[in-house]
Amino acid sequence: MFRWPISVYYEDTDAGGVVYHSNYLKFFERARTEWLRAMGVSQAALLADDTAFVVKRAALDFCKPARFEQNLIVETEVIQLKKVSLVFKQRLIDEQGETYCEAEILVACIALSRMRPQAIPQNIAQEFNGGS
């Protein structure tokens, strides 16, 4: 489980101060990126190696509206790991554990030059598999 803090800025909200629905995807993307960074993985280095992670499917459940100036947390975990893809379960919560949005995100690893699936790099797969 990886946890990443999110602050809701004015730019994240609609005119009523409620987080605009598509911005939850940005919060979840940032948390996945920061998890890679915390593992010592540079996405720039991956791109230089012709490797990219792309979102293939996203399912979101909006539970409660997040609002301007809230400090929240994105919890991220891998619930399925395959050779070329993985599924993340992500939740946006407050300090009390109240859920604002939940998501299941299917991410595929691709060879960028061919836009075709390729195996997830071994070091990344091991990290997502708990280091084993």
N, C-alpha and C positions, 0 to 999 in steps of 0.2 A: 504494500500500500504506500503510495506516495501522496503527500499533502502539499498543496501550494496555495499561498494566500492571494486573494483577489480583492482589490478595492474597486468599488463601483464609481466610475467617474461620470460627470455630466454627459460626456460624449457617448456613453454606453446606453443612455436612456432616451425615452420618447419625451414628448412635451409634458407628460404627467409625472416624470421622474421615475418611471418604471423601466427596468432593463428591457430593451428591444429584443424580441425573440431570437434573432440571428446572432446576437452578441454572446449568447450562452455558448455557441459553437466556438467563438473566439476564446472565451475563458478556458474551455476544455482543451483547445489546441495549445494554448500557452502552457497549461499544466503538463501536457504530454511532452512538449519541447523542453520544458525545464527538467522533467524527469530524465530525458536523454542527457541533458547538460550535466545533471547531478551524477550520472553514470560515467561522465568523462567523454561522452560522444558528441562530436561537433557535426551539426547538420551540413555545414559548409564542406567539411572533409568528406562526408558521405556523398554529397553532390559531386565533388571532385573525383570520387571513385565510381561515378555513374550509378549511384544508388540513391533512391528516394523512397519515402513512405508516403502513400496517398490514401485518402479516405475513400473507401468503396461504398460504405453504407453508414448512415447515422440515424438512430432512433432516439428521440428525445421525449421526455415526459415533463411537462411544466407543472410543478406542484404548488408553487407559491411565488408571487412576484418579488423579485429582488429589486431594491430601490437605491436611488442616488445616495452616495456616501456610506453605504454599508460596507463593512469589512467581512468578507466571506472566505471560505476555504474550498478548494477543489480537491476531492479525494479521487485518486486514480488507481485502478488495479487492473492487471491482465487476468481475464477470466478464461481465455482460450488462446493457446499458442500453437500454431502450425508451422510448416516449413516456410511458407511465403506470406503468411498473414497472422494477424492477432486481433483479438477482440478486447477492447478496453471497456470496463464499467467505470463510469465517472458520475460523481455527485457533487453538486454545489450546495454547501451547508453553511450554517452559522456556527458560532462557538458553542451553542447549546445542542447542536446536532440536528437542528430543524432543516429539512430538505427543501430546496428551492427548485432544483431541476436535476433530473437523472438522465443519463444517456448510456447507450451501448453504441460504440463506434468500432466498425470493422476497418482495419487498416491493412493495406497490402504493401509489400516491398516490391519495387520494380527496378529494372535496369532502365535508367532514364533515357538513354539514347535509342532504345528499342521500344520503350513504353510497354514492356512485357514483364510478367512476374519473374522474380528471382528469389533465391533463398535469402532469408534474413541473415545478416552477418552473424557468425557464430558468437562473437563476444556480446552482441546485443541480445541474442536469443538466450544466452546463459544468464545474463543479468535479469531479464524478464522472467526467467524460470527460477529465480531465487538464488542465482549464482552457482547452480549445480550443473 
